[in-house]
């Protein structure tokens, strides 16, 4: 997953997709964290940095780096935007926040699984009803654990109050331009970056909907649904 994040982000810059999403500052346009020449073999050589026993899986390669940054999105009513002749890229149609007791063992950074379940209930949609998925890559393991949890009947019954698992998603629709492992995770900027990117994906497609899932502060989760204008 970390390898794919870097490759997708590098292609997003190379293709010009990022040209109107990134503002050049002090002569810098592209973050130096994106590794276009990344190799899977070298990724596997790095040692775990948190849990350093044989159980450890988190390394400097599959975790978000320490980065600074800023991001902004303009969220407005449709009438306000049209009065000012501003282009409408997408609509924010549903959102939910959630929290879990990770200290008691409910899973560090797993609260987004709950938020997504609740926003799907709110919108009367299934997990498979989306053209794009933006799942914040705090760690590659967090994304993979989230995907596994949604497809686990016991977890979905215990934590989500579901009679059946939410199921799997089409991974080719997930983080299609790379995500936080490649471009970084400046706190308070990631949500705006992901929302802005999702809006552009939907605007370019001209139809469809996207699902956003973001973990934050250990025991909190945020989920949102966006639809093309």
Secondary structure, 3 states (H helix, E strand, C coil): CHHHHHHHHHHHHHCCCCCCCCCCECCECCCCCCCCCCCHHHHCCCCCCCCCCCCCCCCCCCECCCCCCCCCCCCCCHHHHHHCCCCCCEEEEEEEEEECCHHHCCCCCCHHHHHHHHHHHHHCCCCCCCCEEEECCCEHHHHHHHHHHHCCHHHHHHHHCCCCCCCCCCHHHECCCCCHHHHCCCCCCHHHHHHHHHHHHHHHHCCCEEEEEEEECCCEEEEEEEEEC
